[in-house]
Amino acid sequence: MFSKKTKNQMQEGFYENILENTHNGIWVTNKDDVIIYVNNGMEVIAGISRDLIKGKNVLRDFPEETIREFSNYYLKAKQTLSKVQYEATVTTPAKRKTVQDGWLIPITDENEFNGMICSIQDITNRRKAEDELKTRTEELNKLNKVFVGRELRMVELKKEIVELKKSQKV
């Protein structure tokens, strides 16, 4: 039989394996908003090594535009001690502008803020595809109005011609 410690170690390894192998980014802060854990997915999204992300304060050590957009979500989760879903335009540490969404989940200890878990999904390509689809749909709607309008005008002209021919026969 396994000892209790061995079971706990196996469980920790199991969860760590899940965190390290997910495609989404995950980072964890301490109570001072300093990043203490970064998974492999976050390295891919950020475009830099996790060692360059660890130790950064999420409210001070990132580009101003990123902090301006992201901090409101972070502070809301921190103050309410409730999970918060976010979507923000973020400039990654590798200087790539992305659209990211995910969840901010406060870590509490006796109902006090003790850190944050943040999940991150890069949805930049999805947003671009949605914007492109919206643009194409608007273009098709404009073309449809032109063609339908022309078709309706042709129907009206045909009716007028028929009426004109009838009136000439009388």
ABEGO torsion letter per residue (X at the ends): XBBAAAAAAAAAAAAAAAAAABABBBBBBBAAGBBABBBAAAAAAAGBBAAAABGBBAAAABBAAAAAAAAAAAAAAAAAGBBBBBBBBBBBAAGBBBBBBEBBBBBBBGGBBAEBBBBBBBAAAAAAAAAAAAAAAAAAAAAAAAAAAAAAAAAAAAAAAAAAAAAAAX
